[in-house]
Amino acid sequence: MSTPKTRLAAAVGVAALLTLSVAAFGSFATAATAGAPKVSGVWARTSTEMMGAAYLTIQGTGTADKLVAAAAPKSLVKTTELHRSVMDSGGMMSMKPVKSIPVPASGTVKLKPGGYHVMLIGLKKPLSAGATFPLTLTFATAGKRTVTVTVRKG
C-alpha cells in the first residue's frame, strides 16, 4: 500500500527525472545549433520583370558549412536557385546555377549583386519596395533556417 510518504517520494522522483530530461534536451539543442552560420543583411532588389534576386551575408561561427539550397514561397515564385555571376571569356557577365556556396569556418561570404545570389525565377508579381517574404536557407551541416527578406530599391 502506498502511504503519503511514498507518494511524495515518487512525485519528487518524477519531478527530478523531468528536470534532468529537460536539462539534457536543452543541452542537446544548444549543441546542435552551436557553430551554425549567422545570417544578416537579407534583402532583395525591386523588380519590374518576373525575375529577381535575394542577397545576404553569411558568417561562419567556427564550423565550415555550405549553403546547399534556398526556397521562397510558391505563392511568390515558381523556383528558387543558388546562382553566381561570372565573367565569360568574351567579357560578358552571365549567371550560372551553383550546387552550393561554401561558408568558411571563421569567415564571411556575401551574396551580392555581381557575385553569389539567390535567384528568384518566375515571380508571380514584381517585388515592390517595402515588401517582405520568407526565404528558407538549407545548410549542409546546420540544416534549415528561415529568414525574412526585405525588398528595397537598389
N, C-alpha and C positions, 0 to 999 in steps of 0.2 A: 504494500500500500504506500501511496505517496503521502508525504507529510508536507506541511508548509515549508519546512527547511529544504526538503529535497526538490520541491517545485521551484523554490527560489534559486537553489544551486543550479538547476537545469536551465532556468531562464538566464542566469548570469553566464553560463557556459555558451548558450546560443548567442547571446549578445556579443561575447568575446569573439566567437567564431565569425560572426557577421562583420565585426570591426576589422579583424585580420583580413578577411576576404576583400573588403572594400579597400583597405590599405594596399594589399597586394595588387589588386586590379589597377589602382591609381598609379602605382609604381610602373606596372607594365605599360599603361597608356602613355606615361611620360617617356619611358624608354623607347617606345615605338615611334614617337614623334621627335625624339632627340636627333639633331642633325638634319632635320627636314629643311629644305631650302626656304628662304624668306622671299616673298614676292611683294613688290611695291611698284608704284608709279604706273598703274594699269590704265590704259586709255586707248581710244580708237579715234581716228580722224573722221570728220563728217564725210559723207559720200553723196554723190549725185547719181552714181551708177549702181548697178546691182552687185558690185564687189566692194569689199572693204578690208581693213586690216586692223589688228589689235597689237598693241605694243606694251611691254612691261620690262621690269628689271628683276632678275633672279639672283639672289646672293646665296652662295654656298655657306653652310654653317658647320663645316668640319667633316662632312661626308660627301664625296663626289657622287653625283647623280646625273640623270639626264631627263629632259622633258621629252616624252615619247608621244604625247597626243594632247589635243585641246578640243573642246566641244562647246559650241554655243547652242542655245535652244533651237530646235527645228522650226519653231514658230517664227524665228528671226532669219534663219539662214539654212540653205539647203545642205551645205557641207562646210566643214572647218578643217583646215590643214596647216601643218607647220611648213613654213617656206623660208627661203633665203634668197636675197637679191644678189646676183653675181654678174660680173662683167665678162662678156664673152670675148673671144679673140678679135672680133671686129669692132670692139669698143662699144657694143650695145649692152645695156643693162637688161637683164631678164630675171624673172622669178622662177625658182625651181623648188619643188617639194623636197623636204628632207625627212628622213625616218626619225631623227631625234636631234635634240640640241643639247650639247654637253654643258653640265653645270659643274664648275670646278669646286673642289672641297672648300677652299678658303678664298674664292674669288667671286667675280660678278660677271654675268652675261646680260647684255642689254639687247632686248628685242626692240628694234628701232627702224625708222624708215631708212631704206638703203642697206639693210642687213637682215638678220633673222626677224621673223614676224609671224603672227598667226593670221592666216589668210581666211577671210570670210567670203565664201563663194555662193552666189545665188541668193543675195539678200532679198527678202520678201518685201522690204521697203527701205528707202535710203536711211542712213544713220544721221540723226539730227543732233545738233549741239545741245548738251544738257541731258540727253537720254542716257540711261544706264541699262546694262544687261549682264546676266551671269555668264561666266566663262569657266568651265571646269578644265583644269590642267591635270594631266596624269604624268607623274614621275615614275621612273623605273623602280626606284627603291622606296621613295617616300609615299607613293600612292597618289590618290586623287585629292585635289584641293580646289574649291570653287572660290573665285574672286569676282569682284564687281568691276566691270569696265565702264568708264565714263567717257561719253563721246564729247569731243571738243574740236573747235576749228583748229586746223594746224597743219 
